[in-house]
Amino acid sequence: MKLIDAHTHLGYWGHPFNVESNAEGLIALMDKFNVEKSLCSYLDNKVVEDAVKKYPDRIIGQVWEDPNQGQAAVDDMRHHIKDLGFRGLKLHPLINGFVANAPIVYPFMEEARSLNIPVFFHTGHPPYSLPWAVGELARDFPDVRIVMVHMGHGHAVYIQSAVETAKKLPNIYLETSGMPMHTKIKEVFDTIGEDRVMYGSDIPFHDPSVELQRMKVTGITDAQMQKLLHDNALSFC
Ligand SMILES: [Zn+2]
């Protein structure tokens, strides 16, 4: 089966992570695990732009913006989408320090709506990136697809909140990287539907072999696995 990885990064990530990856390393990992395309972002959008130019069929760029930078960042986002072929917006409330549904985020959501692009939110760390706050934003923008990256991440309370928020709001999608509970992935298929959860690795923070092992033990059907590992991410590529 060919895979799509809905969550990867390039570049160097300093303290406390101390991990890095480059375009060649990412492509090598993709080849090793039969991944045909990866959605990819980094703090410095130029690094992703160069990688997309080199591997346009394999690496899908997501523009990273910090809402604290205001209108200049909205303009930069539009430029990357309209002129440089980027396909989505990545927002990271934890790294950039803002509440997911703070007023400064709204101009980015309005621009995402007019550009018709999805918005990927890191989720799972208090106080900034909790699923409830992303849900509030999703209620205000029912016509923008919002992906809860890590689907609540490491804490069962946050994971369950991501699942329940997605259950109530059809514009919420979930991505699996770093989320330890394989049972929650089956729960999404059983209670929300087949099309709103997708596999991601979070390279270089996690290794695909570990992330994929969790997918393998979910107990979902082969047809559902095809959606989880590939089909559900297609419309974000
Ligand atoms: Zn990430």
Residues whose N, C-alpha, C, O or C-beta is under 5 A from the ligand:
A	BS01	ZN	D202
